[in-house]
Amino acid sequence: MHRNFNRNLQTGYGISILMLVVMGFISYQTVYRLLESNQAVVHSNLLTFLNNGFDLTISKR
């Protein structure tokens, strides 16, 4: 009985740690993609700003 309890306890902790590692990896990937997306938005905003600064002949009325 005592060995069975220890085995169940070890299995539970092992599964918990595995789930923690998987969730950490998924979170890391999500943050990494978010930062890449943010850099693309900053670049697009910079290009839009520069284009509007040099192209003063076209305007919406």
C-alpha angles and dihedrals in degrees: 000000000000093000092048090053092050091048092051090047093051091047091051093050091046092053091046093052091046091052090048091053092048093049090048091053092048091048091049092051091048094051091045092053091045091055091048090050091049091053090052091052092049090050092049091049091050092051091047091050093049092045092051091047094056100033103066096146096075115066136154116245 
